[in-house]
C-alpha cells in the first residue's frame, strides 16, 4: 500500500502579512487554499491508498474546511513543535495501523508544495518497488556564491549542487526506525538516510513543484490559481400553475396572494429556476433528479433546501457566482413593486452582491398558459467562475 503523508502543521510565519493570521497552507483564493488544491489532485491518484494530514490544533477548523469531498483521507494527526517531530508523529500513526502488514510505503510531502505533478508521484511509487527511498530534485541554475566573514564572496560550482523537493518516499517501517534512531533536527526526511547504507533513487523534479515560503510565493500561488479560472453558464426554467390559496413564495419571500402555486414543494418558481441554472452550469443534472416529486419527504419542502444543495455542489468545485439574470413571466403578481425585496433576499441566499442580480418581468399579453389566472414562469441564466484544478 502507498500512504501519502502531508505535513501541514507549520505556522508559515514568513508568508504572513500583518493582516493575515492563517498559515500559508490554509490561505484561500477563490475558495481554494494550497492544501485544498493539493488534496483535490492527490485524491484522484488511484495508486495512493490513504491520505493523512498532520495539522496543528489551532487550525483544525481550516483543515476540516479543506477536506470536504476528499476521498481516502484518514483522521488528522496533531503535529509537534518541529517539522521532524511532526513527521515522526504522522509516520508513527501510520505504522500503528499498517506497520504489521507487508510492503507498506509512504510518501511524505509538504503542504506548501501544492503543484506536485501526478508524473513525479507515479515515478516515486514505481521506484519504491526497487529502492528503499526516493526523492525528487532539481538542478541549481542560478550562479551560486557563499558569503564568509567581512562579506567575502567565494565561488561555488553549481554543477555539484541540487535542490531537493518532496514527496520523499520510504519503506514505512524503515523510515520510522530511522526517525527513532536519529535525534538531530533536519528540514526533510531524506536527510536521515544520507549516512545509512540504504538504497535510494533521485527523481527529476519540477520547477512547478516549488515551495511556498514567503508572502511573495503565496502571491505566485494566487496568480497561478486565478490563471486557471474558467467561466461556466447555466440556464434554468420552471413553471407552476395557480390553484386555490392565499399565499405564494417567490425567491424565498412569502407574498399574500389571490392564489397559491400548485406544486409538490412550496412552488417557488424563482428559486427552482436558479437551482436548475446552477446545476446545469456545473453538470450536476437537474432539480428533479436530486429531489424527485415522487418522494413524499419533499412534500411542501421549502425551496431553499433545493437551492442549498446546488450551492453545496458549487462550493465543492470551488465555484463562484459572477452574475444572475432572471426573467419572471407573469401577469400576476406585479413584480416591479417587489423587485428590490426579491433581489435583497436572493443576495442573502446565494451570497452574491445585489448589483450583480438582475430581475426582469414580462407578460404574455394574456396569451397562452401564463396569464393572470393560470400561473407563473421563471427563467434564470447564471454565470459561474470555477478553478481548473488539473
SVG drawing of the C-alpha trace seen along z (x, -y; Angstrom):
<svg xmlns="http://www.w3.org/2000/svg" viewBox="-59 -49 95 58">
<polyline fill="none" stroke="black" stroke-width="0.4" points="0.0,0.0 1.1,-3.6 0.3,-6.1 0.5,-9.8 1.5,-11.9 1.1,-15.7 2.8,-17.9 0.5,-20.9 1.2,-21.8 3.7,-24.7 2.9,-28.3 4.4,-29.7 5.5,-32.9 7.5,-34.2 4.4,-34.0 2.2,-36.1 1.3,-39.7 0.2,-41.9 -3.5,-41.4 -3.0,-37.6 -3.3,-35.3 -3.7,-31.9 -0.6,-29.7 0.1,-29.8 -1.3,-26.3 -4.8,-27.5 -4.9,-30.9 -7.5,-30.6 -8.1,-32.4 -11.4,-31.8 -12.3,-29.4 -9.2,-27.2 -6.1,-27.1 -2.8,-25.4 -3.8,-22.4 -7.2,-22.1 -5.6,-22.3 -3.1,-19.6 -5.7,-17.3 -8.1,-17.5 -5.3,-16.4 -3.8,-13.7 -7.2,-12.2 -7.5,-11.5 -4.5,-9.2 -5.8,-5.6 -2.4,-4.3 -2.5,-6.1 -4.2,-4.0 -4.6,-6.6 -4.0,-10.3 -3.1,-11.5 -2.6,-15.2 -0.5,-16.4 -2.1,-19.6 -1.7,-22.0 -4.6,-22.0 -5.1,-25.7 -6.1,-25.1 -8.4,-22.1 -11.3,-24.3 -9.5,-25.3 -8.4,-21.7 -11.9,-20.4 -13.0,-23.1 -10.4,-22.0 -11.0,-18.2 -14.7,-18.3 -15.3,-15.8 -11.8,-14.3 -11.7,-10.5 -9.3,-8.1 -8.5,-10.6 -7.7,-9.3 -8.2,-11.2 -5.8,-14.0 -2.7,-13.8 -1.8,-16.7 1.8,-17.8 4.7,-18.6 6.9,-21.7 9.3,-21.0 9.0,-19.5 10.9,-16.4 8.6,-15.9 5.5,-16.4 6.8,-14.0 7.5,-11.3 4.0,-11.7 2.5,-11.1 4.7,-8.2 4.1,-6.6 0.3,-7.0 0.5,-5.1 2.9,-2.5 0.4,-1.8 -2.2,-0.8 -0.3,0.6 3.2,1.4 2.4,5.1 1.4,5.5 3.8,6.3 5.0,3.8 3.9,0.6 5.3,-2.5 5.0,-6.2 5.3,-9.4 6.0,-12.4 5.1,-15.8 5.0,-19.4 1.6,-21.1 3.4,-24.2 4.1,-22.4 0.6,-22.3 1.6,-21.9 3.2,-18.4 2.6,-16.5 1.0,-13.2 4.0,-12.1 6.5,-12.7 4.2,-10.8 3.9,-7.8 7.6,-7.7 8.2,-7.8 5.8,-4.9 7.4,-2.9 10.9,-3.3 9.9,-2.4 9.5,1.2 13.2,1.3 14.7,-1.3 14.2,-1.9 13.9,-5.7 13.1,-8.2 13.4,-12.0 12.7,-14.5 15.3,-17.1 16.1,-20.0 19.4,-21.3 20.6,-24.7 20.6,-27.1 21.5,-30.4 25.1,-31.4 25.8,-30.4 28.1,-32.0 28.9,-31.8 29.5,-34.7 32.0,-34.5 33.3,-36.9 33.7,-40.5 31.3,-39.8 34.0,-37.8 32.4,-36.1 33.5,-32.6 32.6,-30.8 30.6,-27.5 30.4,-25.0 26.6,-24.9 27.0,-21.7 27.7,-19.9 24.5,-21.3 21.0,-20.1 17.8,-21.2 15.7,-18.5 11.9,-18.5 9.0,-16.4 7.3,-14.0 10.1,-11.8 9.3,-8.1 10.3,-5.4 9.5,-2.0 7.2,-2.8 8.9,-0.7 12.5,-1.8 11.8,-5.5 10.1,-5.0 13.2,-3.3 15.5,-6.0 13.5,-8.7 13.6,-6.9 17.3,-6.3 18.3,-9.9 17.5,-12.7 19.0,-15.5 16.8,-18.2 16.5,-18.1 14.4,-20.1 13.5,-17.0 13.2,-13.2 15.6,-12.3 18.5,-13.7 18.0,-10.7 19.4,-8.3 22.5,-10.1 24.7,-8.3 22.9,-5.0 23.5,-2.1 20.1,-2.5 19.4,-2.3 17.7,-5.4 16.7,-6.9 16.7,-10.6 13.9,-11.5 13.8,-14.5 11.6,-17.1 9.9,-20.2 10.1,-24.0 6.3,-23.9 6.8,-21.9 8.1,-25.0 7.6,-25.5 5.5,-28.4 7.8,-30.0 7.3,-33.8 4.3,-36.0 5.7,-36.6 5.5,-32.9 1.9,-32.9 1.0,-35.6 2.6,-33.4 0.2,-30.6 -2.7,-33.1 -1.7,-34.2 -1.4,-30.6 -4.8,-29.7 -6.5,-32.7 -5.0,-32.0 -6.7,-28.6 -10.2,-30.1 -12.9,-29.2 -16.4,-30.5 -19.5,-28.3 -23.0,-29.3 -26.2,-27.6 -29.9,-28.1 -32.9,-27.2 -36.6,-27.3 -39.6,-26.5 -43.4,-27.0 -46.2,-26.4 -50.0,-26.8 -52.2,-28.8 -54.6,-27.0 -56.8,-28.0 -54.9,-29.6 -53.9,-33.0 -50.0,-33.0 -47.2,-32.4 -43.5,-32.2 -41.1,-33.9 -37.3,-34.0 -37.8,-32.8 -40.2,-35.7 -43.7,-34.9 -46.3,-37.1 -50.0,-37.5 -51.9,-36.5 -55.3,-35.6 -53.9,-32.2 -51.1,-29.8 -48.9,-27.8 -49.7,-24.2 -46.5,-22.2 -45.2,-19.2 -42.9,-21.7 -43.7,-25.3 -43.7,-26.0 -41.1,-28.8 -40.5,-29.0 -37.8,-31.7 -35.6,-29.5 -36.3,-26.4 -35.1,-28.1 -31.9,-29.4 -31.3,-26.0 -31.5,-24.4 -29.3,-27.0 -26.5,-26.3 -26.9,-22.5 -26.7,-22.9 -23.6,-25.1 -21.7,-22.6 -23.2,-19.5 -25.0,-18.1 -28.2,-17.0 -31.4,-18.9 -33.6,-19.6 -36.0,-16.7 -33.1,-14.3 -31.9,-15.3 -35.4,-15.9 -37.9,-13.7 -41.5,-14.8 -42.4,-11.1 -40.8,-11.1 -43.1,-12.1 -40.4,-13.6 -40.1,-16.6 -43.8,-17.3 -44.3,-21.0 -40.5,-21.5 -39.0,-24.9 -37.2,-25.5 -34.2,-27.0 -33.4,-23.3 -33.0,-22.7 -31.0,-25.9 -28.6,-25.0 -28.0,-21.6 -26.9,-23.3 -24.8,-25.8 -23.0,-22.9 -22.1,-21.3 -20.8,-24.7 -18.6,-25.0 -17.2,-21.5 -15.9,-22.5 -14.6,-25.8 -17.1,-27.8 -18.2,-31.4 -21.3,-33.0 -20.4,-36.0 -23.9,-37.3 -27.5,-36.2 -30.1,-37.3 -33.8,-36.4 -36.9,-36.6 -40.2,-36.4 -43.1,-35.8 -46.4,-36.5 -49.4,-38.9 -49.8,-38.4 -48.4,-39.4 -46.9,-42.7 -43.1,-42.3 -41.8,-45.9 -43.2,-46.8 -41.5,-43.8 -38.3,-43.6 -35.9,-45.1 -37.2,-42.9 -36.7,-39.8 -33.1,-40.9 -32.2,-41.6 -33.4,-38.1 -31.6,-36.4 -28.4,-38.3 -28.6,-36.8 -29.4,-33.3 -26.7,-32.9 -24.1,-35.2 -24.0,-37.5 -23.8,-41.3 -27.2,-42.8 -25.9,-44.8 -25.0,-41.5 -28.5,-40.3 -30.9,-41.4 -34.7,-40.7 -36.8,-41.4 -40.6,-41.0 -42.7,-40.5 -46.2,-39.3 -47.6,-37.2 -50.3,-39.9 -52.9,-37.4 -51.8,-34.8 -51.0,-31.2 -50.8,-29.4 -49.1,-32.1 -51.6,-34.8 -53.5,-36.5 -55.4,-33.3 -53.2,-30.4 -49.7,-30.7 -46.1,-32.0 -42.9,-31.0 -39.3,-31.9 -36.1,-31.7 -32.7,-32.1 -29.3,-32.5 -26.2,-32.3 -22.5,-32.7 -20.1,-30.8 -16.4,-31.0 -14.6,-27.8 -10.9,-26.9 -9.5,-24.3 -7.6,-22.0 -5.8,-19.9"/>
</svg>
